[in-house]
Amino acid sequence: MSTFNKILIAALAVQVALAVIIQARSGSDEQIRRPEPLLAKAGLDQATRIAIYDFRAPDKGEAEAPAIELRREGDGEHSTWVLGNYWGAPTKSGTVTELIDKLAALRTSGPAVTSEVRHDQLEVAADHYRRKLEIESPSGVTTLYVGKPSRARTTFVRMNDDTDVHAVSGISDGGISALVTSWMDNRFFEADFDRVTSLSVVNQNGSYEFARGEDGAWQYMQGEQPYPIPEGKKLNAIAVTNWVKSMVRIVSTQPEDPNRDLSQPLATITVRLKPAQPAGEAGEVGEAGETGEAAVSEAPEEHVFEIGPESENENAYYLRMRGTSKAIRVAKARIRPVVDMNDEVVLISAED
């Protein structure tokens, strides 16, 4: 064998050896960098509190407080999530579960940055972040800083006091809302229009009461008897229907303090309902083993709403349900005709 051929064989052997070494190292790196749950030790499935802090920059001098505080009430399957910093208002169904699932799905293959120097630049510093989450569970408190997006469609995040910064997908500051409207259940009160037996309104213009007659038509009442409507006038039955409809579906724009002083309300509105039909049709066996008709309560329902001015929003009223710990901000446009009810709109010309 010539010297040249020996050189070629030796070079080939070196190339094969290098390929084997590279392949081995590649396999080792894949094993080491296999994505793992970022928040495996946070106890997400047993979380009792999740606080969401809005964007914070180093020049912000005010005391740090969460924009949203989600708290779990109750145990097991019967537990519910409420807004702890909004007087325990209920959360919208599925919103907190969706957030927990999102956090549980975060995966990391290792830190993208290991230097504390870059925390401020990536907006994951303790005093400079786009979102901060505090997750409380029996495992303790886990803090997650959510920073700016990276170029690879991921977001930089940092945990607790770690210097390591991870780039993860499936989360962003925009996807974790710091607005109460994103988390609250805006359904404050709902009732079937056909169940309403009467509507009473007391405001600065007087007292008004409307009740359904035996034929289902609205009557203007004076105590227990129909009001003697003057000749040439008639009850504005269309308006009464609209007033009732506005009160059987009340939508909240924001929770409010139920303990606010409302000794002089703008209006007090009472909605009375006939007993609700049980889930099963009449004659069917219900959960308690009774037929539908037998399960109906004999007592009608009465719901009293107290309306006050809303100091922070001129386009809204403060509304509280008497006898409960529930109060909300409600759009003026929706119930203003009821609040401002007067004689001129109740009785109209018989020719109209």
BATIVEX-132189 format. One line per 2 residues: number of its first residue (from 1); their letters; for each residue x, y, z of C-alpha. Coordinates in steps of 0.02 Angstrom, whole numbers, plus 50000, padded with zeros to 5 digits. Example, Ala and Ser with C-alpha at 12.3 -4.5 7.8 and 13.67 -1.06 7.14 Angstrom:
<atoms>
1> AS> 50615 49775 50390  50684 49947 50357
</atoms>
This chain:
<atoms>
1> MS> 50000 50000 50000  50067 50169 49950
3> TF> 50100 50307 50075  49964 50414 49995
5> NK> 49832 50279 50021  49885 50259 50202
7> IL> 49859 50446 50228  49685 50437 50151
9> IA> 49635 50290 50263  49699 50380 50417
11> AL> 49602 50538 50370  49444 50436 50345
13> AV> 49466 50353 50513  49483 50523 50596
15> QV> 49323 50584 50511  49226 50430 50568
17> AL> 49288 50454 50747  49238 50636 50746
19> AV> 49065 50593 50679  49039 50465 50817
21> II> 49093 50590 50950  48979 50726 50881
23> QA> 48832 50607 50870  48860 50551 51049
25> RS> 48869 50728 51112  48714 50775 51013
27> GS> 48616 50633 51091  48677 50683 51263
29> DE> 48624 50864 51236  48451 50808 51179
31> QI> 48432 50707 51336  48489 50851 51447
33> RR> 48383 50982 51357  48222 50886 51354
35> PE> 48085 51014 51401  48026 51001 51580
37> PL> 47883 51088 51672  47938 51259 51730
39> LA> 47820 51267 51879  47826 51084 51932
41> KA> 47851 51130 52115  47721 51269 52124
43> GL> 47576 51155 52172  47463 51229 52038
45> DQ> 47328 51096 52060  47312 51148 52243
47> AT> 47332 51335 52220  47232 51440 52343
49> RI> 47281 51615 52285  47349 51691 52125
51> AI> 47395 51876 52126  47424 51967 51962
53> YD> 47529 52126 51965  47520 52246 51819
55> FR> 47670 52320 51726  47797 52399 51840
57> AP> 47948 52506 51797  48091 52561 51911
59> DK> 48030 52741 51913  47862 52692 51988
61> GE> 47862 52752 52167  47691 52695 52228
63> AE> 47671 52545 52342  47658 52382 52248
65> AP> 47487 52299 52256  47407 52167 52145
67> AI> 47288 52225 52010  47196 52060 52024
69> EL> 47190 51941 52171  47108 51773 52138
71> RR> 47062 51671 52293  46993 51496 52306
73> EG> 46848 51473 52425  46789 51304 52485
75> DG> 46866 51133 52460  46866 50999 52327
77> EH> 46739 50997 52187  46633 51130 52273
79> ST> 46772 51259 52280  46751 51422 52184
81> WV> 46866 51564 52135  46826 51742 52186
83> LG> 46906 51913 52166  46986 51941 52335
85> NY> 47026 52125 52306  46851 52161 52239
87> WG> 46746 52113 52390  46740 51929 52346
89> AP> 46649 51953 52182  46632 51791 52083
91> TK> 46748 51755 51937  46692 51711 51762
93> SG> 46674 51524 51739  46832 51441 51673
95> TV> 46946 51593 51676  47053 51541 51824
97> TE> 47059 51359 51769  47120 51417 51599
99> LI> 47258 51519 51681  47313 51372 51790
101> DK> 47315 51257 51638  47419 51385 51544
103> LA> 47545 51395 51686  47553 51205 51704
105> AL> 47592 51189 51518  47747 51300 51524
107> RT> 47904 51202 51476  48088 51247 51480
109> SG> 48241 51163 51406  48355 51263 51518
111> PA> 48394 51446 51549  48414 51565 51403
113> VT> 48504 51692 51512  48601 51661 51673
115> SE> 48659 51837 51714  48566 51953 51832
117> VR> 48633 52099 51732  48505 52068 51595
119> HD> 48351 52055 51707  48307 52238 51684
121> QL> 48334 52230 51496  48219 52078 51480
123> EV> 48092 52156 51600  48097 52014 51726
125> AA> 48178 52111 51869  48096 52126 52040
127> DH> 48061 52310 52007  48038 52303 51819
129> YR> 47921 52177 51740  47772 52166 51625
131> RK> 47675 52049 51738  47711 51969 51905
133> LE> 47616 51819 51971  47615 51757 52150
135> IE> 47550 51580 52165  47507 51518 52339
137> SP> 47480 51334 52378  47520 51212 52518
139> SG> 47692 51202 52435  47725 51385 52473
141> VT> 47729 51544 52371  47800 51543 52194
143> TL> 47835 51707 52105  47840 51714 51915
145> YV> 47901 51870 51823  47837 51884 51645
147> GK> 47943 51995 51534  47963 52047 51355
149> PS> 47944 51930 51205  48095 51854 51122
151> RA> 48125 51836 50936  48077 51652 50935
153> RT> 47893 51681 50979  47929 51647 51160
155> TF> 47925 51756 51316  48061 51783 51444
157> VR> 48011 51730 51621  48100 51715 51787
159> MN> 48053 51624 51947  48071 51683 52126
161> DD> 48246 51748 52163  48331 51645 52028
163> TD> 48456 51730 51916  48411 51611 51773
165> VH> 48292 51676 51641  48193 51554 51533
167> AV> 48115 51580 51361  47948 51491 51357
169> SG> 47799 51483 51239  47616 51487 51285
171> IS> 47620 51643 51393  47636 51831 51372
173> DG> 47596 51988 51469  47449 52021 51353
175> GI> 47379 51849 51389  47372 51882 51577
177> SA> 47249 52024 51595  47264 52146 51739
179> LV> 47087 52211 51710  46947 52157 51826
181> TS> 46826 52149 51680  46926 52003 51609
183> WM> 46902 51899 51767  46735 51947 51842
185> DN> 46569 51863 51810  46465 52009 51744
187> RF> 46300 51918 51769  46234 52002 51926
189> FE> 46050 51958 51923  45943 51855 51804
191> AD> 45762 51804 51811  45630 51745 51688
193> FD> 45525 51893 51630  45367 51787 51638
195> RV> 45396 51755 51824  45382 51939 51870
197> TS> 45221 51977 51964  45256 52158 52009
199> LS> 45380 52301 51997  45391 52440 52127
201> VV> 45495 52599 52112  45524 52733 52243
203> NQ> 45625 52882 52185  45632 53071 52202
205> NG> 45478 53088 52092  45364 52976 52195
207> SY> 45312 52795 52217  45256 52682 52075
209> EF> 45195 52504 52073  45143 52392 51931
211> AR> 45068 52217 51943  45009 52087 51820
213> GE> 44823 52061 51810  44741 51891 51790
215> DG> 44748 51915 51602  44936 51949 51611
217> AW> 44918 52133 51568  45006 52265 51674
219> QY> 44905 52367 51798  44953 52529 51884
221> MQ> 44924 52498 52069  44877 52606 52217
223> GE> 44904 52496 52367  44808 52334 52341
225> QP> 44691 52408 52210  44715 52470 52032
227> YP> 44751 52655 52019  44603 52758 51954
229> IP> 44676 52818 51790  44607 52989 51739
231> EG> 44500 53005 51585  44601 53034 51428
233> KK> 44752 52942 51501  44814 52764 51494
235> LN> 44954 52662 51570  45112 52659 51465
237> AI> 45113 52469 51461  45254 52461 51333
239> AV> 45366 52563 51448  45321 52452 51597
241> TN> 45372 52299 51498  45538 52380 51454
243> WV> 45568 52433 51635  45538 52257 51696
245> KS> 45651 52183 51562  45793 52300 51613
247> MV> 45780 52238 51793  45772 52050 51760
249> RI> 45943 52048 51677  46067 52160 51766
251> VS> 46244 52160 51700  46391 52221 51803
253> TQ> 46528 52330 51731  46632 52317 51891
255> PE> 46610 52252 52069  46584 52383 52204
257> DP> 46595 52398 52394  46434 52324 52467
259> NR> 46461 52418 52632  46449 52591 52556
261> DL> 46330 52713 52641  46169 52725 52543
263> SQ> 46050 52805 52667  45980 52917 52530
265> PL> 45970 52812 52372  45921 52886 52204
267> AT> 45795 52746 52187  45739 52586 52272
269> IT> 45672 52457 52151  45581 52299 52204
271> VR> 45553 52152 52087  45434 52014 52144
273> LK> 45433 51844 52062  45313 51700 52069
275> PA> 45388 51534 52128  45507 51456 52003
277> QP> 45461 51298 51910  45582 51160 51963
279> AG> 45707 51087 51839  45590 50941 51799
281> EA> 45426 50976 51711  45267 50967 51814
283> GE> 45227 50786 51851  45407 50726 51829
285> VG> 45504 50659 51975  45633 50783 52040
287> EA> 45795 50756 52137  45704 50746 52304
289> GE> 45585 50614 52238  45440 50738 52223
291> TG> 45344 50784 52068  45374 50955 51991
293> EA> 45213 51034 52054  45236 50972 52232
295> AV> 45414 51042 52238  45362 51221 52200
297> SE> 45385 51340 52348  45228 51431 52403
299> AP> 45321 51592 52441  45361 51713 52299
301> EE> 45532 51792 52285  45568 51974 52318
303> HV> 45727 52063 52263  45761 52242 52317
305> FE> 45890 52347 52226  45958 52510 52296
307> IG> 46029 52633 52170  46154 52770 52209
309> PE> 46268 52889 52114  46434 52823 52051
311> SE> 46569 52948 52096  46706 52875 51986
313> NE> 46604 52854 51827  46470 52978 51773
315> NA> 46402 52850 51650  46363 52721 51785
317> YY> 46259 52695 51941  46304 52608 52102
319> LR> 46183 52462 52129  46166 52353 52282
321> MR> 46051 52205 52315  45975 52224 52487
323> GT> 46007 52083 52609  46162 52020 52518
325> SK> 46346 52064 52509  46330 52104 52323
327> AI> 46356 52274 52244  46407 52326 52070
329> RV> 46432 52468 51950  46297 52463 51814
331> AK> 46283 52561 51653  46167 52711 51672
333> AR> 46094 52689 51500  46022 52520 51548
335> IR> 45919 52567 51701  45906 52756 51694
337> PV> 45724 52753 51633  45678 52656 51791
339> VD> 45780 52766 51908  45709 52927 51833
341> MN> 45529 52863 51818  45398 53001 51834
343> DE> 45211 53031 51811  45229 53091 51633
345> VV> 45304 52930 51569  45193 52816 51674
347> LI> 45027 52886 51612  45017 52943 51433
349> SA> 44881 53008 51320  44748 52879 51282
351> ED> 44766 52926 51098  44950 52875 51092
</atoms>
